[in-house]
Amino acid sequence: MLALLLMTLASVVAVPGQTAEAATVATAEEPERSEAEEGQLLFGIYCTSCHGSAGKGDGPTAKSLNSRPADLTRLSRDNDGEFPTARVIMSIDGRNRIPGHTKNQMPIWGLSLQESSTDTNQEQQVREKILHLVDYLKKIQEGVD
């Protein structure tokens, strides 16, 4: 998906002296990211302001919140050594929360991860982004064998 976006951008943004076809070919040769690498990119965009670049809950906006953001490197350790995949997916998505019944200050990313420039059903793309984030979070777990 990202490769397609880059190819589209390359065909629109011309480098002086380079044809659109050459730019597209050069962009298409870039290696694809793994799910965890894609998740790390998404984490950098959406999560670091609260959770910090290392996921420890110490991002620049953390002090302004009513409760400290979770240390995302301890999810497995705090769950008897097992990564709580379903709970993390639901927490990131957030669309199933009942308003007024939770103290959670985390944004509803299931809505924010949608592309506002299209009116198509984006459920599959949102789920993929959330799963990429989960793959990355699994990689940064500490204190687990």
N, C-alpha and C positions, 0 to 999 in steps of 0.2 A: 504494500500500500504506500509506504514512504517512497519507495523507488519510483512508483508511478507519479507521485507528487513532484519529486525531484526532476523527473523527465519532463513533466509538463512545464515546470518553472524554467528549466534549461531552454526549452523551446521558445519561451516568451522573453526571457532575459538574455539578450545577446552580448557576447563578449566582443570587444572591438576586434575586427579582423577574423572572427569566427562565425561560420554559418550556424543556423539553428540546428541543422542535422548533425554537425560536428559536436555541438554542445550536448545534444541529446545522447549521442553515442558515448561521449566521455562520461556523462552522468550515469548511464546505464551500466558502466563497468565497475562502479563502486560496489563493494561487497555488501550483501544483505546483512542486517542485524539479526541476532538471535532474539528470542522472545524476551529474555532477561535484559539484553542490551536495549531493546525497545522500551522495556519497563523502566530502565534506568533513565532514559531520556525523558519519559513521561514524568517520572519522579522528580527530576530536576525542574521541570516546568510547573507541576501542580502541587508538589508536596514539601519542597525544601523550605518554603517560607515559614512553615509551622514546625515541621519535623527535623529540619536541619539537613545539611548535605550528607551526613552519615546516618540519618534516620534516628537519631537519639532523642528527639523531642526538644531540641535546643535551637530551633530556627529563629531568625530575627524577629518574628512576630509572636513567638511563644510567650514572652513575658506579658504581652498585652491581653492574653486570653484569661478567662476565669479559671480554667484548669489547664495544667501542663499537657501538651500533646504527648501521645504514647511514644515510648522508646520502641521503635519498630524493629530493633535488633534483638529484642528479648521476647518476641511473640512465641517462638517455639519453647524457649526455656520456661516461660511462664505458663505453658500449656503441657507440662509433663514431657517435654522433648518432642512433641508433635506440632508441626505447623498447622494452625487453625484455619485452613483454607476457606471453608464455607463462611466462617465468621468474618474473615478479612474481606472476602468478596462482598458480603452484605454491608460491611462497614464502609467500604470504599463507595459502593453504589449509592447507598443511602436512600433510595427511592421508596423503600418499604417502611420507613420510620413513621410513627404516628405523631403528628405535631403536638407538642405540649407534654409528651410522655417520655422524654429523654433529656438528659443534660448535655448530650453530645453537641459540641460546637463545630464538628467537622462538616464542611460543605457537602452538599448532595452531588457528588461527582458523576453519578449516573446521568444527570441532566447536563452538567458542565462539559462532559466529554463529547457531547454531540456537536456536530458542525452546524452552526447557525445559518450558513449560507445555502442550506438545502432543506427541502421539505419531505425528503424520503425517510422511510423507517430505518433508523440507524442502530437498532438494537444489537445486531451482530457486531458492528464496529465498536460499540461501547463495551460489549462483553469482551471482545478481543483486547481492547486497551486495558480493561480491568485485569484480565488474566496476565497480560504482560507485566503490569505492576506487581501482581502476586508472584510471578516468577522472579522478579528482581528482589522482592522482599524475602523470598526464600533464600536467596544467595547471601543476604547480609545478616543472617541469623548468627548470633554469638552465644557461646556457652553451651553448645549442644554438640554431642559427639557425632 
